């Protein structure tokens, strides 16, 4: 559909993003105050699992090296 000034307004309307998809200014500043604490607990739990895996891998590598040292004729 063309307007009287020659600009096609139907294309602009079809490509415009709906206003509902953007957060309001109030919503942008409405922060969950517990979120950083939750994230910190989650990161700490991940760090502990990582440490345990690191210790396990160190032990496994030490066992493999020891078994290779025992089996290789020097």
C-alpha positions as CSV (number, residue, x, y, z in Angstrom):
1,X,0.0,0.0,0.0
2,X,1.4,3.4,-1.0
3,X,0.6,6.6,0.8
4,X,0.1,9.9,-0.9
5,X,3.7,11.0,-0.4
6,X,5.1,8.0,-2.3
7,X,6.6,6.1,0.7
8,X,5.6,2.5,1.2
9,X,4.6,2.3,4.9
10,X,3.7,-1.4,4.8
11,X,7.3,-2.4,4.6
12,X,8.3,-0.3,7.6
13,X,5.4,-1.8,9.6
14,X,6.4,-5.3,8.7
15,X,10.1,-4.9,9.6
16,X,9.5,-2.9,12.8
17,X,10.1,-4.9,16.0
18,X,7.1,-5.1,18.4
19,X,7.5,-2.8,21.4
20,X,6.6,-5.7,23.7
21,X,9.8,-7.5,22.9
22,X,11.9,-4.7,24.5
23,X,12.1,-4.4,28.2
24,X,10.8,-1.2,29.7
25,X,13.3,1.1,31.4
26,X,11.9,0.0,34.8
27,X,12.4,-3.7,34.0
28,X,16.0,-3.1,33.0
29,X,16.8,-1.9,36.5
30,X,14.6,-4.4,38.3
31,X,17.5,-6.7,39.3
32,X,17.1,-9.9,41.2
33,X,19.3,-9.2,44.2
34,X,19.8,-12.9,44.9
35,X,21.1,-13.7,41.5
36,X,24.8,-12.8,42.2
37,X,24.7,-15.0,45.3
38,X,23.2,-17.8,43.4
39,X,25.8,-17.5,40.7
40,X,28.6,-17.4,43.2
41,X,27.3,-20.6,44.8
42,X,27.1,-22.3,41.5
43,X,30.6,-21.2,40.5
44,X,32.0,-22.4,43.8
45,X,30.4,-25.8,43.3
46,X,31.8,-26.0,39.8
47,X,35.2,-25.0,41.1
48,X,35.0,-27.8,43.8
49,X,34.1,-30.4,41.1
50,X,36.9,-29.1,39.0
51,X,39.4,-29.5,41.8
52,X,38.2,-33.0,42.5
53,X,38.6,-34.0,38.9
54,X,42.0,-32.4,38.8
55,X,43.1,-34.5,41.8
56,X,41.6,-37.6,40.2
57,X,43.4,-37.0,36.9
58,X,46.7,-36.4,38.8
59,X,46.3,-39.7,40.6
60,X,45.4,-41.5,37.4
61,X,48.4,-40.1,35.6
62,X,50.7,-41.0,38.4
63,X,49.4,-44.6,38.4
64,X,49.9,-44.8,34.6
65,X,53.4,-43.5,34.8
66,X,54.2,-45.9,37.6
67,X,52.9,-48.9,35.7
68,X,54.8,-47.8,32.6
69,X,58.0,-47.5,34.6
70,X,57.5,-51.0,36.1
71,X,56.8,-52.6,32.7
72,X,59.5,-50.9,30.7
73,X,62.9,-52.7,30.8
74,X,65.6,-50.1,31.5
